[in-house]
């Protein structure tokens, strides 16, 4: 089935639902425009959450890399005398 026809049918149904609810005095905010605005707002919210997660991940990654670098440096300093002794023997 053509997706454009399916989307148009769904949007017409949404408009009809909004019109019916409006007739009963429940709400006038159910229509395709408000739905599109809600979807776009949620998309931006999710993009912000994704960016936040990426920043947290990079920060943790940086911390772990710094810790590894520090441990490697200390290990080299501690093992240097033993390595020199092994080369001279």
DSSP file (Angstrom, degrees, kcal/mol; ACC not computed):
  #  RESIDUE AA STRUCTURE BP1 BP2  ACC     N-H-->O    O-->H-N    N-H-->O    O-->H-N    TCO  KAPPA ALPHA  PHI   PSI    X-CA   Y-CA   Z-CA
    1    1 A X              0   0    0      0, 0.0     2,-0.3     0, 0.0     3,-0.0   0.000 360.0 360.0 360.0 146.0    0.0    0.0    0.0
    2    2 A X     >  -     0   0    0      1,-0.2     4,-2.1     2,-0.0     3,-0.2  -0.501 360.0-146.0 -69.0 125.9    1.2    3.5   -0.7
    3    3 A X  H  > S+     0   0    0     -2,-0.3     4,-2.9     1,-0.2     5,-0.2   0.828  97.3  58.0 -66.0 -30.9    2.6    5.1    2.5
    4    4 A X  H  > S+     0   0    0      2,-0.2     4,-2.4     1,-0.2    -1,-0.2   0.916 107.9  46.1 -65.1 -41.4    1.3    8.5    1.4
    5    5 A X  H  > S+     0   0    0      2,-0.2     4,-2.3     1,-0.2    -2,-0.2   0.911 114.0  49.1 -65.9 -41.8   -2.3    7.3    1.2
    6    6 A X  H  X S+     0   0    0     -4,-2.1     4,-2.3     2,-0.2    -2,-0.2   0.919 112.5  47.3 -63.7 -44.3   -1.9    5.5    4.5
    7    7 A X  H  X S+     0   0    0     -4,-2.9     4,-2.6     1,-0.2    -2,-0.2   0.909 112.1  50.1 -63.3 -42.4   -0.5    8.6    6.2
    8    8 A X  H  X S+     0   0    0     -4,-2.4     4,-2.3    -5,-0.2    -1,-0.2   0.888 110.0  50.7 -64.6 -39.0   -3.2   10.8    4.8
    9    9 A X  H  X S+     0   0    0     -4,-2.3     4,-2.2     2,-0.2    -1,-0.2   0.921 111.3  48.2 -63.8 -43.6   -5.9    8.4    6.0
   10   10 A X  H  X S+     0   0    0     -4,-2.3     4,-2.2     2,-0.2    -2,-0.2   0.914 112.4  48.3 -63.6 -42.9   -4.4    8.3    9.5
   11   11 A X  H  X S+     0   0    0     -4,-2.6     4,-2.5     2,-0.2    -1,-0.2   0.882 110.2  51.5 -66.4 -37.7   -4.2   12.1    9.6
   12   12 A X  H  X S+     0   0    0     -4,-2.3     4,-2.4     2,-0.2    -1,-0.2   0.898 109.5  50.8 -64.8 -38.9   -7.8   12.5    8.4
   13   13 A X  H  X S+     0   0    0     -4,-2.2     4,-2.5     2,-0.2    -2,-0.2   0.899 109.8  50.1 -63.3 -40.3   -8.8   10.1   11.2
   14   14 A X  H  X S+     0   0    0     -4,-2.2     4,-2.6     2,-0.2    -2,-0.2   0.911 110.9  48.7 -64.0 -42.8   -6.9   12.2   13.7
   15   15 A X  H  X S+     0   0    0     -4,-2.5     4,-2.5     2,-0.2    -2,-0.2   0.908 111.4  50.1 -62.5 -41.2   -8.6   15.3   12.4
   16   16 A X  H  X S+     0   0    0     -4,-2.4     4,-2.5     2,-0.2    -2,-0.2   0.904 110.7  49.6 -64.4 -41.6  -12.0   13.6   12.6
   17   17 A X  H  X S+     0   0    0     -4,-2.5     4,-2.7     2,-0.2     5,-0.2   0.928 111.7  48.7 -61.6 -45.6  -11.3   12.5   16.2
   18   18 A X  H  X S+     0   0    0     -4,-2.6     4,-2.2     1,-0.2    -2,-0.2   0.897 111.6  49.4 -61.1 -41.2  -10.3   16.1   17.1
   19   19 A X  H  X S+     0   0    0     -4,-2.5     4,-2.0     2,-0.2    -1,-0.2   0.916 111.9  48.2 -64.6 -43.1  -13.4   17.5   15.5
   20   20 A X  H  X S+     0   0    0     -4,-2.5     4,-1.5     2,-0.2    -2,-0.2   0.923 112.2  48.3 -64.2 -44.6  -15.6   15.0   17.4
   21   21 A X  H  <>S+     0   0    0     -4,-2.7     5,-2.5     1,-0.2     6,-0.3   0.894 110.5  52.6 -61.8 -38.6  -13.9   15.7   20.7
   22   22 A X  H ><5S+     0   0    0     -4,-2.2     3,-1.1     1,-0.2    -1,-0.2   0.871 104.4  56.0 -64.8 -37.0  -14.3   19.4   20.0
   23   23 A X  H 3<5S+     0   0    0     -4,-2.0    -1,-0.2     1,-0.3    -2,-0.2   0.854 108.3  47.9 -63.3 -34.0  -18.1   18.9   19.4
   24   24 A X  T 3<5S-     0   0    0     -4,-1.5    -1,-0.3    -5,-0.1    -2,-0.2   0.458 117.0-116.9 -85.5  -0.5  -18.4   17.3   22.8
   25   25 A X  T < 5S+     0   0    0     -3,-1.1    -3,-0.2    -4,-0.3     3,-0.1   0.680  80.4 121.5  76.9  18.2  -16.4   20.2   24.3
   26   26 A X  S   <S-     0   0    0     -5,-2.5     2,-0.3     1,-0.3    -4,-0.2   0.960  78.9 -29.9 -79.5 -53.1  -13.6   18.0   25.5
   27   27 A X        -     0   0    0     -6,-0.3    -1,-0.3    -9,-0.2    -2,-0.2  -0.990  30.8-156.1-161.4 156.4  -10.7   19.6   23.7
   28   28 A X  S    S+     0   0    0     -2,-0.3   -10,-0.1    -3,-0.1    -1,-0.0   0.125  80.9  85.6-117.4  17.4   -9.8   21.5   20.6
   29   29 A X        +     0   0    0      1,-0.1     2,-0.9   -11,-0.1    -1,-0.1   0.315  58.3  98.1-105.7   8.2   -6.1   20.5   20.6
   30   30 A X        +     0   0    0    -12,-0.2     2,-0.3    -3,-0.1    -8,-0.1  -0.821  53.9 109.8-100.8 100.6   -6.3   17.2   18.8
   31   31 A X  S  > S-     0   0    0     -2,-0.9     4,-2.2   -13,-0.1     5,-0.2  -0.958  79.7 -93.3-157.0 173.8   -5.3   17.8   15.2
   32   32 A X  H  > S+     0   0    0     -2,-0.3     4,-2.2     1,-0.2     5,-0.1   0.810 119.5  55.0 -65.4 -29.8   -2.5   17.1   12.7
   33   33 A X  H  > S+     0   0    0      2,-0.2     4,-2.3     1,-0.2    -1,-0.2   0.928 110.6  43.5 -71.2 -44.6   -0.7   20.4   13.4
   34   34 A X  H  > S+     0   0    0      2,-0.2     4,-2.5     1,-0.2    -2,-0.2   0.875 113.5  52.7 -67.9 -35.4   -0.5   19.8   17.2
   35   35 A X  H  X S+     0   0    0     -4,-2.2     4,-2.6     2,-0.2    -2,-0.2   0.922 110.1  48.0 -63.8 -43.6    0.5   16.2   16.6
   36   36 A X  H  X S+     0   0    0     -4,-2.2     4,-2.4     2,-0.2    -2,-0.2   0.903 112.1  49.5 -63.5 -41.2    3.3   17.4   14.3
   37   37 A X  H  X S+     0   0    0     -4,-2.3     4,-2.3     2,-0.2    -2,-0.2   0.907 111.5  49.2 -64.2 -41.2    4.4   20.0   16.8
   38   38 A X  H  X S+     0   0    0     -4,-2.5     4,-2.5     2,-0.2    -2,-0.2   0.927 111.5  48.9 -63.1 -45.0    4.4   17.4   19.6
   39   39 A X  H  X S+     0   0    0     -4,-2.6     4,-2.2     1,-0.2    -2,-0.2   0.912 112.4  47.9 -62.8 -42.7    6.5   15.0   17.5
   40   40 A X  H  X S+     0   0    0     -4,-2.4     4,-2.2     2,-0.2    -1,-0.2   0.899 111.6  50.1 -65.8 -39.6    9.0   17.6   16.6
   41   41 A X  H  X S+     0   0    0     -4,-2.3     4,-2.1     1,-0.2    -2,-0.2   0.919 112.3  47.2 -64.9 -42.5    9.3   18.8   20.2
   42   42 A X  H  X S+     0   0    0     -4,-2.5     4,-2.7     2,-0.2    -2,-0.2   0.859 108.7  55.6 -66.8 -34.8    9.9   15.2   21.3
   43   43 A X  H  X S+     0   0    0     -4,-2.2     4,-2.3     2,-0.2    -2,-0.2   0.932 109.6  45.8 -62.1 -45.3   12.4   14.6   18.6
   44   44 A X  H  X S+     0   0    0     -4,-2.2     4,-2.2     2,-0.2    -2,-0.2   0.883 111.6  52.9 -64.8 -38.1   14.4   17.6   19.8
   45   45 A X  H  X S+     0   0    0     -4,-2.1     4,-2.2     2,-0.2    -2,-0.2   0.930 110.7  46.6 -61.9 -45.5   14.1   16.3   23.4
   46   46 A X  H  X S+     0   0    0     -4,-2.7     4,-2.5     2,-0.2    -2,-0.2   0.870 109.8  53.6 -66.2 -37.0   15.5   12.9   22.4
   47   47 A X  H  X S+     0   0    0     -4,-2.3     4,-2.4     2,-0.2    -1,-0.2   0.909 109.5  49.2 -62.5 -40.7   18.3   14.5   20.4
   48   48 A X  H  X S+     0   0    0     -4,-2.2     4,-2.3     2,-0.2    -2,-0.2   0.903 110.7  49.4 -64.5 -41.8   19.2   16.5   23.6
   49   49 A X  H  X S+     0   0    0     -4,-2.2     4,-2.4     2,-0.2    -2,-0.2   0.907 110.8  50.6 -63.1 -41.5   19.2   13.3   25.7
   50   50 A X  H  X S+     0   0    0     -4,-2.5     4,-2.3     2,-0.2    -2,-0.2   0.923 110.5  48.9 -62.9 -44.4   21.4   11.5   23.1
   51   51 A X  H  X S+     0   0    0     -4,-2.4     4,-2.3     1,-0.2    -1,-0.2   0.903 110.2  51.9 -61.2 -41.0   23.9   14.4   23.2
   52   52 A X  H  X S+     0   0    0     -4,-2.3     4,-2.3     1,-0.2    -2,-0.2   0.915 109.8  48.8 -62.2 -43.5   23.9   14.3   27.0
   53   53 A X  H  X S+     0   0    0     -4,-2.4     4,-2.5     1,-0.2    -1,-0.2   0.893 110.1  51.7 -63.5 -39.5   24.6   10.6   27.0
   54   54 A X  H  X S+     0   0    0     -4,-2.3     4,-2.6     2,-0.2    -2,-0.2   0.902 109.7  49.4 -64.1 -40.7   27.4   11.0   24.4
   55   55 A X  H  X S+     0   0    0     -4,-2.3     4,-2.4     2,-0.2    -2,-0.2   0.915 111.4  49.2 -64.8 -43.2   29.0   13.7   26.6
   56   56 A X  H  X S+     0   0    0     -4,-2.3     4,-2.4     2,-0.2     5,-0.2   0.922 111.9  49.0 -61.4 -43.5   28.8   11.5   29.7
   57   57 A X  H  X S+     0   0    0     -4,-2.5     4,-2.7     1,-0.2    -2,-0.2   0.933 111.7  48.0 -62.2 -46.7   30.3    8.6   27.8
   58   58 A X  H  X S+     0   0    0     -4,-2.6     4,-2.5     1,-0.2    -1,-0.2   0.881 111.0  51.9 -63.1 -37.8   33.2   10.7   26.5
   59   59 A X  H  X S+     0   0    0     -4,-2.4     4,-2.1     2,-0.2    -1,-0.2   0.927 112.3  44.9 -64.9 -44.2   33.8   12.1   30.0
   60   60 A X  H  X S+     0   0    0     -4,-2.4     4,-2.5     2,-0.2    -2,-0.2   0.906 112.5  52.3 -64.6 -41.2   34.0    8.7   31.5
   61   61 A X  H  X S+     0   0    0     -4,-2.7     4,-2.5     1,-0.2    -2,-0.2   0.911 109.6  49.1 -61.0 -43.1   36.2    7.5   28.6
   62   62 A X  H  X S+     0   0    0     -4,-2.5     4,-2.2     2,-0.2    -1,-0.2   0.896 110.7  50.5 -63.8 -40.9   38.6   10.4   29.2
   63   63 A X  H  X S+     0   0    0     -4,-2.1     4,-2.2     2,-0.2    -2,-0.2   0.912 111.5  47.6 -64.1 -42.4   38.7    9.6   32.9
   64   64 A X  H  X S+     0   0    0     -4,-2.5     4,-2.7     2,-0.2    -2,-0.2   0.907 111.0  51.2 -66.4 -41.4   39.5    5.9   32.3
   65   65 A X  H  X S+     0   0    0     -4,-2.5     4,-2.4     1,-0.2    -1,-0.2   0.901 110.4  49.1 -62.7 -40.0   42.2    6.8   29.7
   66   66 A X  H  X S+     0   0    0     -4,-2.2     4,-2.2     2,-0.2    -1,-0.2   0.904 111.5  49.5 -65.2 -40.8   43.8    9.2   32.2
   67   67 A X  H  X S+     0   0    0     -4,-2.2     4,-2.5     2,-0.2    -2,-0.2   0.916 111.5  48.5 -64.0 -43.6   43.7    6.5   34.9
   68   68 A X  H  X S+     0   0    0     -4,-2.7     4,-2.7     2,-0.2    -2,-0.2   0.918 111.1  50.5 -62.3 -43.8   45.3    4.0   32.5
   69   69 A X  H  X S+     0   0    0     -4,-2.4     4,-2.2     1,-0.2    -1,-0.2   0.907 111.4  48.7 -61.5 -42.0   48.0    6.4   31.6
   70   70 A X  H  X S+     0   0    0     -4,-2.2     4,-2.2     2,-0.2    -2,-0.2   0.919 112.3  47.5 -64.2 -44.7   48.7    7.1   35.2
   71   71 A X  H  X S+     0   0    0     -4,-2.5     4,-2.5     1,-0.2    -2,-0.2   0.903 111.4  51.1 -64.8 -41.5   48.9    3.4   36.1
   72   72 A X  H  X S+     0   0    0     -4,-2.7     4,-2.4     2,-0.2    -1,-0.2   0.909 109.8  50.4 -62.4 -41.6   51.2    2.7   33.1
   73   73 A X  H  X S+     0   0    0     -4,-2.2     4,-2.0     1,-0.2    -2,-0.2   0.916 112.2  46.2 -62.4 -44.0   53.5    5.5   34.1
   74   74 A X  H  X S+     0   0    0     -4,-2.2     4,-2.3     1,-0.2    -2,-0.2   0.892 111.6  51.8 -66.6 -39.2   53.8    4.2   37.7
   75   75 A X  H  X S+     0   0    0     -4,-2.5     4,-2.5     2,-0.2    -2,-0.2   0.905 108.8  50.8 -64.9 -40.5   54.3    0.6   36.5
   76   76 A X  H  X S+     0   0    0     -4,-2.4     4,-1.4     1,-0.2    -1,-0.2   0.914 111.2  48.1 -62.8 -42.1   57.1    1.8   34.2
   77   77 A X  H  < S+     0   0    0     -4,-2.0     4,-0.5     1,-0.2    -2,-0.2   0.884 114.9  45.5 -66.2 -37.4   58.8    3.6   37.1
   78   78 A X  H  < S+     0   0    0     -4,-2.3     4,-0.4     1,-0.2     3,-0.3   0.863 118.7  40.9 -73.5 -35.4   58.5    0.6   39.4
   79   79 A X  H  X S+     0   0    0     -4,-2.5     4,-2.4    -5,-0.2     5,-0.2   0.602  90.3  89.5 -90.2 -11.6   59.7   -1.9   36.8
   80   80 A X  H  X S+     0   0    0     -4,-1.4     4,-2.4     1,-0.2     5,-0.2   0.895  86.7  50.3 -56.0 -45.2   62.5    0.1   35.3
   81   81 A X  H  > S+     0   0    0     -4,-0.5     4,-2.0    -3,-0.3    -1,-0.2   0.903 112.4  47.6 -61.5 -38.7   65.1   -1.1   37.8
   82   82 A X  H  > S+     0   0    0     -4,-0.4     4,-1.9     2,-0.2    -1,-0.2   0.874 111.7  50.0 -68.9 -36.6   64.2   -4.7   37.2
   83   83 A X  H  X S+     0   0    0     -4,-2.4     4,-1.8     2,-0.2    -2,-0.2   0.892 110.3  49.9 -69.6 -38.8   64.2   -4.2   33.4
   84   84 A X  H  X S+     0   0    0     -4,-2.4     4,-1.9    -5,-0.2    -2,-0.2   0.916 110.9  50.2 -64.1 -41.6   67.7   -2.6   33.6
   85   85 A X  H  X S+     0   0    0     -4,-2.0     4,-1.1     1,-0.2    -1,-0.2   0.871 108.8  52.2 -63.8 -38.4   69.0   -5.5   35.7
   86   86 A X  H  < S+     0   0    0     -4,-1.9    -1,-0.2     1,-0.2    -2,-0.2   0.849 110.0  48.4 -68.4 -34.7   67.6   -8.0   33.2
   87   87 A X  H  < S+     0   0    0     -4,-1.8    -2,-0.2     1,-0.2    -1,-0.2   0.851 111.5  48.8 -73.3 -35.4   69.3   -6.3   30.2
   88   88 A X  H  <        0   0    0     -4,-1.9    -1,-0.2     1,-0.2    -2,-0.2   0.700 360.0 360.0 -79.7 -18.1   72.7   -6.1   32.0
   89   89 A X     <        0   0    0     -4,-1.1    -1,-0.2    -5,-0.2    -2,-0.1   0.481 360.0 360.0 -83.5 360.0   72.7   -9.8   33.1
